[in-house]
Amino acid sequence: MALHHIRDLKDPLAGIIKDDPVRPHIPIEQRINDAAEILLLQEGEEVLAAMCLQWLSEVPENEQDLISMNKAKDVAVFYTIWSYKPGAGAQLIQEAAKWIHDEYSVKSIVTLSPQTEMARKFHLKNGARVRRENLTSVNYEYYSKE
């Protein structure tokens, strides 16, 4: 299994966003730029799971924060994830968190998740804790220096 980073709009795998079940309305230019990328878990050429990552200076409360907050590699925000194979989403989160720990000195790794029971069960089962419940979202935390 390998972690693939989509950091260029011309990456042939960038079209994978068409499968995003959580936030399909977010344009590709917001998902791939200097402060954002798409992470894929692959086995050979097969994509097992995908996740969008935004780098920010603080923990966001809503989608607008993904656009308006200061961009910095202080907080890694996983804001949408989907999988094509059972268990691949959880594995992608683990691989992404390991990569972030190995490469960056972040304050936190969090999600900007919808307020659904499915999201809650998924993140809590995978070792996250509820950091904050917002008006329209929940921040689950996978890591914090604070």
Sequence and secondary structure as in RCSB ss.txt:
>XXXX:A:sequence
MALHHIRDLKDPLAGIIKDDPVRPHIPIEQRINDAAEILLLQEGEEVLAAMCLQWLSEVPENEQDLISMNKAKDV
AVFYTIWSYKPGAGAQLIQEAAKWIHDEYSVKSIVTLSPQTEMARKFHLKNGARVRRENLTSVNYEYYSKE
>XXXX:A:secstr
 EEEEE STT TTGGGGGG SS TTS HHHHSBTTEEEEEEEETTEEEEEEEEEEESS  SSHHHHHHS   TTE
EEEEEEEESSTTHHHHHHHHHHHHHHHH   SEEEE EES HHHHHHHHHTT EEEEE SSEEEEEEEE  
